[in-house]
Amino acid sequence: MLKELKFNIYNFPSSHTRNQEALPVLNSVHNCLVYSCIYWGAHILNTNFKICEKIIENLKTFLYEKVLYWMEIMSINRVMDLVVETMGNMADKIKDIDNILSSDLNDTAIIVSKFFTPISESVPHIYVSLLPFAPQYSYLRKYLNFNKMSLQVHTGLQNNTDPLLKIMKGHNNSVSSVAFSPDGKLVVSGSVDKTIKIWDVHTGQVIAGPLQGHTDGVTSVAFSPNGKKVISGSHDKTIQIWDIKTGMTMISPLKSNTPDITSVAFSQDGKQVLMSSYNETIQIWDEETGKTLTSQFEKNTDWTASSFSPDRECVTKVGVVVKSFGTQRNHRVKWYYNSL
């Protein structure tokens, strides 16, 4: 792979061309090279052997001399998400071996995430978008020495990589709750505008939604353990379960006896749904039938969050009580045996 990767390996005719438009006229690349580019990270990360000095040296050669050429192949094959994933995972793998290399790998993941959309749709944008706008002190700017025709930006660049990856905008009112999917590739958001949206982490685009069905603001959202469903709680006293693929509710709304729902959650096996509220109530439902399994554990406390233990044997709730003598908050965590 290190020997074969080179600049403009597909011989793109123009920097104004999207990948799909250019496919008929592009050079072919051997399947063995494509396979190596896509799976080299998985082979290293999933093999139980010690990271030796030879691997570190090869990683340095790859990152500091070939990484942009690797991105060309990843872009054409529509797997740019693996660039972010591989760089991030590799950074974690070697952080105790070579801290500088690990930091540069992690910076690559962040920078690619920021420019994900243009470089996924057009290989030339690796050189006309990502490269010239890379932070001033990023190792990536060394590639400008080998690509004299690239756009040159002399002022206004960030000095270092900004950890902020994306700002996702689309709701018409305040966002009240967000959660990552189990695989980290999606984000769900619930809003005071009564809707739920599901976003692609890498592109920042809405892939589902707005999911509409609540008649009041959404207060809490969460993914199911398999990442295929989303649960939402609202001030309208209902909990809804949504199918991500269709954007439709899967069962009739689960009705609570309180408008002050603060938290919703799935059990680890996805078979039960949990809700807590400010009116001293916690309820559990069967996810498939919508049948109430239990309705209340304790009064005299306003609960701000709740969750199942991994084995569903217990439910934990976090309460916040404001003391009468001042503004000091007393945080309490309690466990309850779940006999269901």
C-alpha positions, -999 to 999 in steps of 0.1 A, spaced: 0 0 0 28 24 9 45 18 -24 14 21 -46 -4 52 -31 3 84 -51 -11 118 -59 -42 118 -81 -41 81 -85 -75 81 -104 -63 109 -127 -92 132 -120 -99 155 -150 -109 186 -130 -112 199 -95 -147 210 -104 -159 174 -108 -178 153 -83 -168 117 -78 -200 102 -94 -197 124 -124 -160 115 -130 -163 77 -125 -166 68 -162 -133 85 -171 -112 77 -140 -82 53 -140 -88 19 -124 -71 10 -92 -62 -26 -84 -86 -43 -60 -58 -54 -38 -48 -18 -32 -84 -8 -25 -88 -37 0 -56 -27 17 -67 9 20 -101 0 35 -90 -28 59 -55 -21 70 -66 -4 102 -90 -32 111 -62 -58 107 -39 -39 131 -66 -30 156 -82 -65 158 -50 -85 160 -36 -94 194 0 -86 190 22 -59 204 27 -27 184 63 -29 174 87 -3 162 83 -14 126 46 -7 127 52 27 143 77 36 115 52 24 88 25 45 104 47 76 103 55 70 67 19 65 59 6 96 79 33 121 69 38 110 33 7 91 20 -24 99 40 -40 123 15 -35 98 -13 -52 72 9 -81 95 13 -85 97 -25 -92 59 -26 -115 61 5 -135 89 -11 -140 72 -44 -151 40 -26 -175 60 -3 -159 49 30 -147 82 43 -163 74 76 -137 47 80 -110 74 78 -124 91 109 -129 58 126 -95 43 118 -75 74 126 -93 78 160 -89 41 170 -53 40 159 -46 71 179 -60 54 210 -40 22 202 -6 39 202 -11 68 227 12 51 253 38 43 226 42 75 206 22 104 219 31 128 191 20 103 164 -11 96 183 -20 133 185 -15 137 148 -37 107 140 -64 121 162 -61 155 146 -65 138 112 -98 123 124 -110 157 136 -100 176 104 -115 150 81 -147 151 101 -149 189 96 -145 186 58 -163 153 55 -190 164 31 -169 180 4 -141 154 4 -166 126 4 -183 139 -27 -152 151 -46 -116 138 -44 -101 171 -55 -115 188 -25 -90 170 -4 -65 194 -19 -87 225 -25 -107 225 8 -91 203 35 -54 209 28 -53 247 24 -76 253 54 -58 228 78 -47 245 110 -14 265 108 5 240 130 -10 208 116 14 183 101 -9 183 71 4 216 59 36 199 50 18 184 21 15 219 6 52 216 -2 44 187 -25 13 203 -40 24 237 -52 -8 241 -73 -30 239 -42 -48 270 -29 -26 289 -5 -42 306 26 -18 330 43 -40 347 71 -69 337 92 -61 301 98 -65 285 132 -32 277 149 -43 243 162 -71 218 156 -104 229 172 -119 200 191 -154 213 180 -164 189 152 -197 202 140 -226 225 149 -258 209 138 -287 233 132 -323 226 122 -346 228 152 -370 258 155 -365 261 193 -342 251 221 -327 216 221 -335 199 253 -319 164 250 -293 147 228 -278 112 227 -254 91 207 -263 58 190 -245 28 204 -221 27 175 -214 65 178 -224 72 142 -257 89 148 -270 116 172 -307 120 182 -320 154 194 -352 164 210 -365 199 211 -390 223 226 -403 226 190 -420 192 197 -398 173 172 -371 147 172 -342 146 146 -316 120 139 -283 132 125 -253 116 108 -223 124 130 -198 126 101 -218 147 77 -239 167 101 -270 160 80 -304 150 92 -310 114 81 -344 110 98 -370 136 109 -383 158 120 -402 131 137 -435 146 146 -461 132 170 -457 150 203 -480 179 211 -457 196 235 -419 200 239 -397 169 240 -377 166 272 -356 134 268 -345 111 240 -325 79 239 -314 51 214 -323 15 219 -293 -9 225 -294 -21 189 -295 15 175 -327 8 155 -352 26 177 -354 59 195 -375 67 225 -388 102 234 -405 117 264 -425 149 263 -444 175 284 -475 162 266 -474 133 291 -464 107 265 -435 85 256 -431 75 220 -410 48 204 -398 55 168 -384 33 141 -353 51 127 -356 35 93 -393 45 86 -396 75 110 -428 61 123 -439 53 158 -439 15 165 -467 14 191 -493 37 205 -479 65 227 -471 53 263 -492 75 286 -477 89 318 -496 104 347 -473 134 347 -463 162 323 -430 166 340 -410 138 323 -373 143 329 -357 111 316 -364 81 294 -343 50 288 -343 15 273 -332 -15 294 -300 -32 282 -319 -58 263 -343 -33 248 -374 -50 262 -384 -25 288 -388 13 288 -382 35 318 -394 70 326 -388 93 356 -403 127 364 -404 157 387 -436 146 403 -419 118 423 -428 90 399 -409 64 379 -427 41 355 -417 10 335 -434 -4 304 -430 -34 282 -415 -21 250 -434 -44 226 -469 -43 241 -469 -9 258 -482 -26 290 -473 -8 323 -451 -31 344 -447 -8 374 -457 27 382 -440 41 413 -410 36 435 -409 65 460 -424 99 467 -410 131 482 -382 134 457 -380 151 423 -360 128 400 -339 143 372 -325 111 356 -330 73 357 -315 42 341 -315 4 343 -287 -17 356 -272 -39 329 -291 -70 342 -324 -51 347 -323 -62 383 -321 -26 396 -332 9 386 -311 38 396 -324 73 399 -306 106 405 -324 132 425 -316 168 431 -330 185 463 -326 222 468 -320 229 505 -342 255 522 -312 272 538 -296 282 505 -289 272 469 -266 243 477 -277 212 458 -276 178 474 -272 151 448 -285 117 457 -283 84 439 -307 55 449 -310 20 436 -343 1 436 -348 -36 431 -367 -43 399 -386 -76 404 -400 -77 369 
